[in-house]
Amino acid sequence: MTGATDGDGDAAEEVRRPSVAAVARDRRVWLILAVVAGLLVCCCSAVVGALIALSSGLLSA
């Protein structure tokens, strides 16, 4: 009883996951990360700009 078993008592097949290096080579992962980073930078810069405008009195709260 050392291995994982399914309902019939047989050893369950081991599911192989791709290694981190194999995932990092996938261009889709880098594209998704680039899009997320771009959105994060745009949102953060918009928030900082709004805060600066509010603090300088350009916008009325």
C-alpha positions as CSV (number, residue, x, y, z in Angstrom):
1,M,0.0,0.0,0.0
2,T,2.8,2.4,-0.7
3,G,1.5,3.8,-4.0
4,A,-1.7,5.6,-4.9
5,T,-4.6,3.3,-5.7
6,D,-7.8,3.7,-7.6
7,G,-11.1,2.2,-6.5
8,D,-10.2,-1.3,-7.7
9,G,-7.0,-1.5,-5.8
10,D,-4.8,-1.1,-8.9
11,A,-2.0,1.4,-8.9
12,A,-3.1,4.7,-10.4
13,E,-1.2,5.9,-13.4
14,E,1.3,8.6,-12.6
15,V,0.4,11.9,-14.3
16,R,3.5,13.6,-15.6
17,R,3.5,17.4,-15.4
18,P,5.7,19.5,-17.7
19,S,8.8,20.9,-16.1
20,V,9.2,24.5,-15.3
21,A,11.8,24.9,-18.1
22,A,9.4,23.4,-20.6
23,V,6.7,25.8,-19.6
24,A,9.1,28.7,-19.7
25,R,10.0,27.9,-23.3
26,D,6.3,28.2,-24.3
27,R,5.8,31.6,-26.0
28,R,2.2,31.8,-25.0
29,V,3.2,31.9,-21.3
30,W,5.5,34.9,-22.0
31,L,2.8,36.6,-24.0
32,I,0.3,36.2,-21.2
33,L,2.8,37.5,-18.7
34,A,3.6,40.5,-21.0
35,V,-0.1,41.4,-21.3
36,V,-0.6,41.2,-17.6
37,A,2.5,43.3,-16.8
38,G,1.4,45.9,-19.4
39,L,-2.1,46.1,-17.8
40,L,-0.6,46.4,-14.4
41,V,1.7,49.2,-15.4
42,C,-1.1,51.1,-17.1
43,C,-3.4,50.8,-14.2
44,C,-0.7,51.8,-11.7
45,S,0.4,54.8,-13.7
46,A,-3.2,55.9,-14.1
47,V,-3.8,55.7,-10.3
48,V,-0.5,57.5,-9.6
49,G,-1.4,60.2,-12.1
50,A,-4.9,60.7,-10.6
51,L,-3.4,60.9,-7.1
52,I,-0.9,63.6,-8.2
53,A,-3.6,65.5,-10.0
54,L,-5.8,65.4,-6.8
55,S,-2.9,66.5,-4.6
56,S,-2.0,69.4,-6.8
57,G,-5.6,70.5,-7.0
58,L,-6.1,69.9,-10.7
59,L,-9.1,67.7,-10.0
60,S,-11.9,68.6,-7.6
61,A,-12.8,65.6,-5.4
